[in-house]
Amino acid sequence: MMHRTPTTAFILGAGLGTRLRPLTSDRPKPLVTVCGKPLITFAFDHLLADGLSRWIVNTHHRADEYAKVFPDNCYRGCPIDFRYEPELLETGGGIKNIGDLAGNAPLLVYNGDVLTDLPLGPLLDAHRDNGALVTMALRSGGGPLRVSLDADSGRVRDIRGKLGTGLPDTHLFTGIYILQPGVFGLIPPNVKISIVPVLLDIIRDQDAVAGVEIDDGAWRDLGTVAEYLDIHREVMAQGWRPSFPVPEPWPVLSDPEALGAPGSGADAACWLGEGVRLGADARLADSVALAGSQIRAGSRLERCLILENAIAEGVASGSVFAPVPNGGERERIGAFLKQAMATDSLELDPLDKGGSDRKFYRMRTPGRPARIVLHYVGEKSSENDRYVAVARLFRRIGVNAPEIAMYHAGEGLIAMEDLGQADLWAFRNHPWDVRRPLVEAALRQVSRIHARARQALQAHPFDLHVPFDAALYRWEREYCFEQCFGRHFGVKPECLETLRSAGGLELLGARLAALPRALVHRDFQSQNIMIRDGQAWLIDFQGLRAGLPEYDVASLLYDPYVTWPRGAREDAIDLWRRIAREEGAVISSDPAVFFGCAVQRLLQALGAYGYLGIVKNKPRFLGFIPTALASLREVAGQCPGLDGLSTFLDDLPV
């Protein structure tokens, strides 16, 4: 029986990359760069060359980093479906977890930590003709031989000797294989499992795992720092290039200014990232220095890896140099926390949290649960006071918020309960029937704020931010006009003045400001809603203030970081209205109030993206502007009196 040729590939991207640490401490292994290009993009280029133009990627460790590299969930115009695993499922569980995305068609699986240009045509042809449930791409050498292939039949007889056949291991498994949709039903649900036991069952029970030997092309497993250095030597000194087309200029050339100091030098096997600088008489051999790193004068480094912004010095061979954040800030914080938490052993791992100037760390101490440490100093350090006060208020009224374990105002430090790594954003690509109960849980929490927080505040008062009044709504609009429409799109001041006077927005702000207010979260979006054991937990709530409940709900349902399947928003709105009634929150029956709040929230978000992307030099935020604009066009059309805004948006150069 002939099989269809797959058009979708599943790239395994959820592994921890432990053997490559510290290179993978702050990024998933498939996003490690090779001569300036993310490893996973080689897989995409490879697949695209053979007609596989739709990709699914599972994520786990530092999953947020994928959104920075692929803000539009695509590469070279081809869609990428990301599927987050809150708990690592391994290869078999990961395949089972994306069954709804794969559909009823053959699927090519591609290990995301290999770099190869082996021809895929023989694999595709073999699977089409051999009638097997699974066809594995194999090589006769180049690594550990763990697969026993019968050359006459083309069938795999054993893997790692697990079936006790006594047959010799003849081939290396490349991590690339094709499976039929029937394999999904053979993988147990909700289980952490490798694909190997599944393959062994198919071999034993059905004799339906085939293998094809493909020795052409190169195949490299970037499993260790030594292998990472090896591939850079092959590219830079030996001239290796993949056989498939790579769209951008590659390899990215070493920074020409790196060797400007007298007597400095690097041999042909080295690769130097942007902003790397060698001091006088510093020499590198067979090494990689990533962006912003510095090699001190007189250093002699061989077979070394210097991570981003690290400082390397001395005479070393086979060493990895990692940065010390902020000139020892982490060490200073760690020393303080050791004393405050009465412990001799403590680890702090930096976390990347959005566009805030605050710094976050995950703190681990032996015998105690992990904590999240928030550090915020300077003119806005009063936000820490408010964060702690709001967290304690929420816990008193039955709203899920992290427990505050320690707060030191002078140091600007908060240690709080660690809610894990899974936020609501991480489920954005899951089917609606998976997301729906999580959205419902989040709406339940925020409705409790709307119903209970104001009265509880009277018993335990503290200062809030300025309320949502006409002036604040106007500020949100002006923020967008200046930072997004003006700074990003270059709209002329006279056009913005026309929008102010004729767009209907001033009247909208006045109408919203005149309505009765509750207390609102203010930044109720998917990345500020953590998911633990199926329940929603709220964070980043220091912006609590008087406002309309509709503003919070619109912030979630028109979150530019997330797309919604057809009918899901309407379903969520119905959920919210029911939950609000159950919790006793007062909301408007006029749909124009909800959509008006959505207009305001999206204008504020667009202003933030322009400011963060351009002023704060974080260009990844600019990638969210098209989605936010599309949503703004939609909700503006639902609000009476905003024809001027709709016309302006239609004329924007996007």
C-alpha positions in Angstrom: 0.0 0.0 0.0 1.4 3.4 -1.0 1.4 6.2 1.6 0.8 9.9 1.0 3.8 12.1 1.1 3.9 14.3 4.3 3.6 18.1 4.0 3.8 18.8 7.7 6.9 18.3 10.0 7.1 18.1 13.8 10.4 19.6 15.0 11.3 18.5 18.5 12.1 21.7 20.4 11.2 21.1 24.0 14.4 19.5 25.4 16.4 20.9 28.2 19.8 20.9 26.4 21.6 20.1 29.7 24.8 18.9 28.0 25.2 22.3 26.3 24.8 24.4 29.5 25.4 27.2 30.2 24.8 28.0 26.5 21.2 26.7 26.9 20.6 28.2 30.3 18.7 31.1 28.9 17.5 29.6 25.6 16.1 26.4 24.2 18.7 24.3 22.4 17.1 24.7 18.9 17.6 28.5 19.2 21.3 28.2 19.8 23.0 29.9 16.9 25.5 28.5 14.5 27.6 31.3 13.0 24.8 33.7 13.8 21.9 31.6 12.5 19.4 29.8 14.9 19.8 26.0 14.7 16.1 25.3 14.1 16.1 27.5 11.0 18.4 25.1 9.3 15.8 22.4 9.9 13.1 24.7 8.4 15.3 25.4 5.3 16.0 21.7 4.9 12.3 20.8 5.1 11.2 23.6 2.9 13.6 22.4 0.2 11.7 19.1 0.0 8.3 20.7 0.0 7.4 20.4 3.7 6.1 23.9 4.3 4.1 23.6 7.5 5.8 23.1 10.9 4.9 22.2 14.4 7.3 22.8 17.3 6.9 21.6 20.8 8.3 23.9 23.5 9.1 23.7 27.2 12.4 25.1 28.5 12.5 28.9 28.0 9.6 28.6 25.6 9.2 32.4 25.6 12.4 32.7 23.6 10.7 31.3 20.5 8.3 34.3 20.4 11.3 36.6 20.2 12.8 34.9 17.2 9.5 34.2 15.5 7.1 36.9 16.7 4.6 36.2 13.8 4.8 32.4 14.2 6.2 32.0 10.8 9.5 31.7 8.9 10.0 32.5 5.3 6.3 32.9 5.0 5.5 29.4 6.3 3.4 28.9 9.4 4.8 27.5 12.7 2.4 26.0 15.3 4.0 26.1 18.7 2.7 23.7 21.3 3.8 24.3 24.9 4.4 21.4 27.3 4.1 22.5 30.9 5.7 19.3 31.9 8.3 17.7 29.6 6.6 14.8 27.7 9.7 13.4 25.9 9.5 12.4 22.2 6.6 10.0 22.3 4.5 12.1 24.6 5.3 15.2 22.6 4.1 13.5 19.4 0.9 12.4 21.1 0.4 16.0 22.4 0.3 17.5 18.8 -2.1 14.9 17.3 -4.8 17.5 16.8 -2.4 19.7 14.9 -1.0 16.9 12.7 -4.3 15.8 11.3 -5.0 12.5 9.5 -1.9 12.6 7.4 1.7 11.3 7.5 4.0 13.4 9.7 7.8 13.9 9.4 9.5 14.1 12.8 12.8 16.0 13.0 15.0 16.3 16.0 15.6 20.0 16.7 19.1 19.6 17.9 20.8 18.1 14.9 22.4 20.0 12.0 22.2 18.0 8.8 21.7 18.2 5.0 21.2 14.6 4.4 18.8 14.2 1.4 15.2 13.7 2.5 14.1 12.4 -0.9 15.1 8.7 -0.2 13.2 8.8 3.1 10.1 10.3 1.5 10.3 7.8 -1.4 10.9 4.8 0.9 7.9 5.6 3.2 5.6 6.1 0.3 6.3 2.7 -1.1 7.1 0.4 1.9 3.7 0.2 3.7 5.3 0.7 7.1 3.8 2.6 10.0 7.2 4.3 10.6 10.2 4.8 8.4 13.5 5.9 10.1 16.3 7.8 8.4 19.5 5.9 9.3 23.3 6.2 8.7 25.9 3.5 8.6 28.3 5.5 10.8 29.1 8.9 12.3 27.9 8.2 15.8 26.6 5.5 18.1 25.1 2.5 16.2 21.9 1.5 18.1 19.5 0.3 15.4 19.5 -3.2 13.9 18.4 -3.0 10.2 17.6 -6.0 8.0 19.1 -4.9 4.7 17.1 -7.4 2.7 13.7 -6.5 3.9 14.4 -2.9 4.9 12.7 -3.6 8.3 14.1 -2.5 11.6 14.5 -5.6 13.9 15.7 -4.1 17.1 16.7 -0.8 18.8 19.4 -0.8 21.5 19.0 -4.6 21.8 15.8 -4.1 23.8 13.9 -6.9 22.1 16.7 -9.4 22.8 17.1 -10.5 19.2 20.8 -10.8 19.5 21.2 -9.1 16.2 24.1 -6.6 15.8 23.5 -2.8 15.9 24.2 -1.7 12.4 23.0 1.9 12.0 22.9 5.3 13.7 19.4 6.8 14.1 19.4 10.4 12.7 16.4 11.6 14.7 14.4 12.0 11.5 11.5 9.7 10.7 8.1 9.6 9.1 5.1 8.1 10.9 1.5 7.3 9.8 -1.4 8.8 11.7 -2.2 5.4 13.1 0.8 5.7 15.4 -0.9 8.4 17.5 -3.3 5.8 18.7 -0.5 3.6 19.9 1.0 6.2 22.2 -0.6 6.3 25.7 -2.2 9.6 26.5 -1.0 12.0 29.3 2.2 10.0 29.8 5.8 11.1 29.7 7.3 8.6 27.2 10.0 8.3 24.7 9.2 7.2 21.1 11.5 4.2 21.4 9.2 1.9 23.5 6.4 2.7 21.0 8.6 1.8 18.1 9.7 -1.4 19.8 6.0 -2.4 20.3 5.4 -1.8 16.6 8.4 -3.9 15.6 7.4 -6.8 17.9 3.7 -6.8 17.2 3.4 -5.6 13.6 6.8 -5.7 11.9 6.0 -2.2 10.6 9.0 -0.1 11.3 11.3 0.4 8.3 14.6 2.0 7.9 16.4 3.6 5.0 20.2 4.1 4.9 21.1 7.7 3.9 24.9 8.3 4.1 25.0 11.3 1.8 25.3 14.8 3.2 26.5 15.8 6.7 24.9 15.0 10.0 25.9 16.6 13.3 24.4 16.3 16.8 25.1 19.6 18.6 24.9 17.8 22.0 28.0 19.3 23.8 30.1 22.4 23.8 32.9 20.5 22.1 30.5 19.6 19.2 29.3 23.2 19.1 32.9 24.4 18.6 33.5 21.6 16.0 30.7 22.7 13.7 32.0 26.3 13.8 35.4 25.1 12.8 33.9 23.1 9.9 32.0 26.2 8.7 34.7 28.8 9.2 37.9 26.9 8.5 36.7 24.0 6.3 34.0 25.8 4.3 31.1 23.5 5.1 27.7 24.8 3.7 24.4 22.9 3.6 23.3 21.6 0.3 19.9 23.2 0.6 19.3 26.9 0.0 19.7 29.2 3.0 17.9 32.5 2.4 19.9 35.1 4.4 23.7 35.7 4.0 25.3 32.9 6.0 27.6 32.4 7.8 27.2 35.8 9.4 30.7 37.3 9.1 32.7 37.9 12.2 32.6 41.5 13.4 35.4 43.2 11.5 36.1 45.6 14.4 36.8 42.8 16.9 40.5 42.6 16.1 41.2 46.3 16.1 43.6 46.3 19.1 47.3 46.0 18.4 48.5 42.4 18.3 45.1 40.8 18.7 44.2 37.9 16.5 41.9 34.9 15.9 42.6 31.9 13.7 40.4 30.7 10.8 38.4 28.3 13.0 37.0 31.1 15.2 33.7 32.9 14.9 33.2 36.3 16.6 29.8 37.8 17.1 28.6 41.4 16.8 30.3 43.7 19.3 33.0 41.3 20.3 36.3 43.0 21.2 39.8 41.6 21.8 42.2 43.6 23.9 45.8 44.2 22.8 47.8 41.1 22.1 44.8 38.8 22.9 44.7 35.6 20.8 41.9 33.1 20.1 42.2 29.7 18.5 39.4 27.3 17.6 37.0 29.3 19.7 33.6 31.0 19.6 32.9 34.4 21.1 29.2 35.4 21.1 27.8 39.0 20.8 29.1 41.6 23.2 31.8 39.5 24.8 35.2 40.9 25.6 38.6 39.1 25.7 41.0 41.0 27.9 44.5 42.1 26.8 47.1 39.4 26.6 44.7 36.5 26.9 45.4 33.2 25.2 42.3 31.1 24.7 42.0 27.8 22.8 38.9 25.7 22.3 36.9 28.1 24.4 33.3 29.4 24.3 32.7 32.9 25.5 29.0 33.6 26.0 27.1 36.9 25.2 28.5 39.8 27.2 31.0 37.7 29.1 34.5 38.8 29.9 37.3 36.3 29.3 40.9 36.6 30.4 44.0 34.6 31.1 45.3 31.4 29.5 42.7 28.8 29.1 41.8 25.7 27.0 38.4 24.1 26.8 36.8 26.6 29.1 33.4 28.3 28.9 33.1 31.9 30.0 29.7 33.1 31.2 28.7 36.7 32.1 28.2 38.0 35.6 24.9 40.0 35.3 25.2 43.7 35.9 28.7 43.7 37.3 28.0 41.3 40.2 24.4 42.4 41.0 23.2 38.8 41.1 26.0 37.9 43.6 25.1 40.9 45.7 21.4 40.0 45.8 22.3 36.4 46.5 24.5 37.3 49.4 21.7 39.5 50.9 19.1 36.7 50.4 21.3 34.1 52.1 21.4 36.2 55.2 17.7 37.2 55.0 16.5 33.6 54.4 19.0 32.1 56.9 20.6 29.7 54.4 24.2 28.9 53.4 23.3 27.6 49.9 21.3 29.5 47.4 21.0 29.7 43.5 19.6 32.6 41.5 18.7 32.0 37.9 17.7 35.2 35.9 14.3 35.2 34.2 13.2 37.2 31.2 9.9 38.9 31.9 8.5 41.1 29.1 9.2 44.7 28.7 9.5 45.7 32.4 12.6 47.4 33.9 12.3 45.1 36.9 14.5 42.0 37.2 13.3 38.6 38.1 15.1 35.5 39.4 14.2 32.0 40.4 15.7 31.3 43.8 16.5 27.7 44.8 17.5 26.7 48.3 18.0 23.1 49.6 15.0 21.7 51.3 12.7 24.6 50.5 10.3 25.3 47.7 11.6 27.5 44.9 10.8 31.2 45.1 10.6 34.0 42.5 12.6 37.1 43.5 11.6 40.5 42.1 14.2 43.3 42.2 13.1 46.9 41.5 15.0 49.9 42.6 15.1 53.6 41.7 12.3 56.1 41.3 9.7 53.4 40.8 10.7 51.2 43.7 7.4 52.2 45.4 5.8 49.7 43.0 7.2 47.0 45.3 5.2 48.3 48.2 2.0 48.2 46.1 2.8 44.8 44.7 3.1 43.3 48.2 0.0 45.1 49.4 -2.1 44.0 46.5 -0.9 40.4 46.8 -2.0 40.3 50.4 -5.3 41.9 49.6 -6.0 39.4 46.9 -5.3 36.4 49.1 -7.6 37.8 51.8 -10.5 37.9 49.3 -10.0 34.5 47.8 -8.1 35.6 44.6 -5.2 33.3 43.7 -2.0 35.4 44.1 1.6 34.3 45.1 2.3 34.2 48.8 4.9 36.8 49.8 7.7 35.1 51.7 10.0 38.1 52.2 9.9 41.8 51.4 12.8 44.3 52.0 11.9 47.8 50.9 15.5 49.2 51.3 16.9 46.5 48.9 13.9 46.6 46.6 13.6 42.8 46.9 10.5 40.6 47.1 10.7 36.9 47.5 7.4 35.2 46.6 5.8 31.9 45.9 7.0 30.2 42.6 3.9 29.5 40.5 5.9 27.6 37.9 6.7 28.3 34.3 3.3 27.8 32.6 1.3 31.0 31.9 -2.0 31.2 29.9 0.0 32.5 26.9 1.8 29.2 26.8 -1.5 27.5 25.8 -2.3 29.9 23.0 -1.9 27.3 20.3 -3.9 24.6 22.1 -7.4 23.7 20.9 -10.2 25.8 22.4 -11.6 22.9 24.4 -8.2 22.8 26.2 -7.9 26.6 26.6 -11.6 27.2 27.6 -11.4 25.9 31.2 -8.2 27.9 31.7 -9.8 31.1 30.4 -12.8 30.3 32.6 -10.6 30.0 35.6 -8.9 33.3 34.8 -12.2 35.1 34.4 -13.3 33.7 37.7 -10.3 35.2 39.5 -10.7 38.6 37.9 -14.4 38.7 38.6 -13.7 38.2 42.3 -11.4 41.3 42.1 -14.3 43.3 40.6 -16.8 42.0 43.1 -14.8 42.0 46.4 -11.6 44.1 46.3 -13.1 47.6 46.8 -14.8 46.7 50.1 -11.8 44.7 51.3 -9.6 47.8 50.6 -11.6 49.8 53.0 -10.6 47.5 55.8 -6.9 47.5 54.9 -6.3 50.7 52.9 -3.3 51.6 50.9 -2.6 54.0 48.0 -3.7 53.0 44.5 -2.7 54.3 41.1 -4.8 57.1 39.6 -8.2 55.8 38.6 -9.5 55.4 35.1 -11.0 58.8 34.4 -11.2 60.9 31.3 -7.6 62.1 31.8 -6.2 58.6 32.0 -8.1 57.4 28.9 -6.8 60.5 27.1 -3.2 59.6 28.2 -3.6 56.1 26.8 -4.6 57.6 23.4 -1.8 60.1 23.4 0.7 57.4 24.2 -0.4 55.5 21.1 -0.5 58.6 18.9 3.1 59.6 19.9 4.9 56.2 20.3 3.1 54.1 17.7 1.3 56.2 15.1 3.9 59.0 15.2 7.2 57.3 16.1 6.7 53.9 14.4 4.4 54.8 11.4 5.6 58.4 10.9 2.1 59.8 10.8 2.3 63.6 10.5 1.2 65.8 13.5 -1.6 67.4 11.5 -3.1 64.0 10.7 -3.0 63.1 14.4 -4.6 66.4 15.3 -7.5 65.5 12.9 -7.8 62.1 14.5 -8.0 63.8 18.0 -10.8 66.2 16.9 -12.8 64.0 14.6 -12.1 60.4 15.6 -14.8 60.2 18.3 -12.2 59.1 20.9 -12.6 62.0 23.3 -16.3 61.3 23.6 -15.6 57.6 24.1 -13.3 58.4 27.0 -15.9 60.7 28.6 -18.6 58.0 28.3 -16.5 55.3 29.9 -15.3 57.7 32.7 -18.9 58.4 33.6 -19.8 54.8 34.4 -19.6 53.2 37.9 -16.2 51.7 38.7 -14.8 48.7 40.5 -11.2 47.9 41.2 -9.4 46.4 38.2 -6.2 44.5 37.6 -5.2 46.9 34.8 -2.8 44.5 32.9 -5.0 41.4 32.7 -3.3 39.7 29.8 -2.2 36.1 29.1 1.4 36.4 30.3 0.2 37.8 33.7 -2.0 34.7 34.3 -0.1 31.7 35.6 -1.6 28.2 35.3 -0.9 25.7 38.1 -2.9 22.5 38.5 -5.6 23.8 36.2 -6.1 26.9 38.2 -5.4 30.5 37.3 -3.0 32.6 39.4 -2.5 36.3 38.9 0.7 38.3 38.9 1.8 41.8 37.9 -1.1 43.3 39.6 0.6 46.4 41.1 -1.4 48.6 38.7 -4.6 47.9 40.6 -6.9 50.9 40.4 -10.6 52.0 40.0 -11.9 51.3 36.5 -14.4 49.2 34.5 -14.4 45.4 34.7 -14.9 45.4 30.9 -11.4 46.9 30.6 -9.8 43.8 32.2 -11.8 41.3 30.2 -11.1 43.2 26.9 -7.4 43.1 27.9 -7.5 39.3 28.0 -9.8 38.7 25.0 -8.0 41.1 22.7 -4.5 40.3 23.9 -2.2 40.9 20.9 0.1 38.1 22.1 -2.7 35.5 21.4 -4.9 34.5 18.5 -8.4 33.1 19.1 -10.2 30.5 17.0 -13.6 31.3 15.4 -16.3 31.7 18.0 -14.0 31.5 21.0 -14.1 35.1 22.0 -17.9 35.1 21.9 -17.9 32.0 24.0 -15.5 33.6 26.5 -17.7 36.7 26.7 -20.7 34.5 27.6 -18.6 32.7 30.2 -17.5 36.0 31.7 -21.1 37.4 31.9 -22.2 34.2 33.7 -19.3 34.2 36.1 -19.7 37.9 36.9 -23.3 37.3 37.9 -22.2 34.3 40.1 -19.5 36.4 41.8 -21.6 39.5 42.2 -19.6 41.8 40.0 -21.5 44.7 38.4 -21.0 44.9 34.7 -22.8 46.8 31.9 -25.4 45.1 29.6 -24.4 47.5 26.8 -21.9 45.7 24.4 -20.6 49.1 23.4 -19.0 49.5 26.8 -17.0 46.3 26.4 -15.8 47.2 22.8 -15.0 50.8 23.9 -12.8 49.4 26.6 -11.2 47.2 24.0 -10.4 50.2 21.9 -8.8 52.0 24.8 -6.7 48.9 25.8 -5.5 48.3 22.3 -4.4 51.9 21.9 -2.5 51.6 25.1 -0.9 48.4 24.0 0.1 49.9 20.6 1.8 52.8 22.4 3.7 50.4 24.6 4.9 48.3 21.6 6.2 51.4 19.8 7.9 52.7 23.0 9.5 49.4 23.9 10.4 48.5 20.3 12.1 51.8 19.4 12.9 53.9 22.5 13.9 50.9 24.6 15.5 49.1 21.6 13.5 45.9 22.0 12.4 45.3 18.4 10.6 42.1 19.1 7.7 44.1 20.5 7.2 45.7 17.0 6.2 42.3 15.8 3.0 42.5 17.8 1.8 45.7 16.2 0.0 44.1 13.1 -2.1 41.8 15.4 -3.0 44.7 17.7 -4.0 46.9 14.7 -6.2 44.1 13.2 -8.0 43.8 16.5 -8.3 47.6 16.9 -10.0 47.7 13.4 -12.4 45.0 14.5 -13.5 46.5 17.8 -13.6 50.1 16.5 -16.2 48.9 14.0 -18.4 47.7 17.0 -18.4 51.2 18.7 -20.8 53.9 17.5 -19.1 57.2 16.7 -15.6 55.9 15.8 -15.9 56.2 12.1 -13.0 58.7 12.1 -10.8 56.2 13.8 -11.8 53.4 11.4 -11.0 55.6 8.4 -7.6 56.5 9.9 -6.7 52.8 10.6 -7.6 51.9 7.0 -5.2 54.4 5.7 -2.2 53.3 7.8 0.7 52.0 5.7 0.6 48.3 6.8 
